[in-house]
Amino acid sequence: MRSGDDFRHTIRRGAKGVQPTLVTHVVPGTGGPTSVGFVVSKAVGSAVDRNRVKRQLRHLMRDRIDRLPDGSRVVVRALPAAHGVRSATLAEHLDAALARAGAR
């Protein structure tokens, strides 16, 4: 997902799952490829810290994308608490947030 309009639509219309380190917004799909976007603000930390969090989240979503309905749109927004958190904790929070948003 690259377009600002796609991000806005997903965040405004999608079901939300909130956890201490991240928030997910999910719009169920109707076919086609599933798209995922990440939002990591400067509040998370320096550029190095933000990129590390993005890499961790991309890796975790790669393992979970097959569980989502085809054509789904997902935005994963990292919160400042995501800085310095272990991948295992992020994985637990991501799974819980996706489940809360209805993307089982």
N, C-alpha and C positions, 0 to 999 in steps of 0.2 A: 504494500500500500504506500503510495507516494503523494497522492493528491491531497491538498488541504481540505478540499470538499469531501473526500472520502473519510478523512479523519473526523471532520465536524459531524457528518451524517452518522457515523458509527457511535461517536460519543453522545450525541443528542438522542438518537433513537434506540441505541443498544441497551440490552439488559446489563446491569452493573453488578460486579462482584468486588467487594472491598476487603482488603487484608491490611495488616500493619505496614507492609513494605511495598504494596502495589495495588492498583485498581485495574480491573479488566472491564471492557465494554464489548459486548458481543451482539452482532446482528446475525440471526440464523440465515443460512444460505438456501438458495433455490436452484443450485446447480452451478457448474463452472468451478474454477479454481478458488481455493480458500486463500484469503489475503490477511496478513498480519502486519500491524504497524506498532512502533514503539515510541513512547514519549518519555524522555528523560531530561528534566529541566536542570537549570544551573543550581537549583537548591540542593540537588543530590551531591554536588561537589565539583571538583575541577574537571577539565576535559578528560583527563586520564581516568578519573573515577567514573564519570558518566559513560565513557566508552567501555569500561570494564563491566559495568552493570548491563549495558546494552548487549555485550557479547554473551554474558551469562544468560540473559533472558532469551536471546535468539537461540542459543543452544538448547535451553529447556523447551522452548516452543517447537523446535524441530522434532523432538520426541513425541509431542502431544498433538501435532497438527492433523494426524490421521484420525484422531478421535472426534474431530469436529465435522459437522455436516458439510458436504461439498458446497462451495460458494459462500461460506460464512465469512464475515468480516470481523476481525478482532483487533482492538487497540489495547495494548498493555502500557499503562502509565506507571512509571516507577515513582515512588514517594521518597522524600529525603531519608527515611529510615532504611532504604535499600542499600545505602552506602556501607560497605564493609561487611555485609551479611554473607554468610556462607551459602554456597549454591544449593545445598540440601535444604536449608531453610527457605530460600527463594522458591525451590521446587514445591515444597509443601504449601506455601502461600499461593503459588500460581495454580496448583491443582484445586485448592479450596475456592479461590476466586473464580475460576472457570466453572466449577460446579455451582456456585452461587448464582452465576450469570446464566446458568442453564445450558452450558456448552459441555455436556457430559460425553 
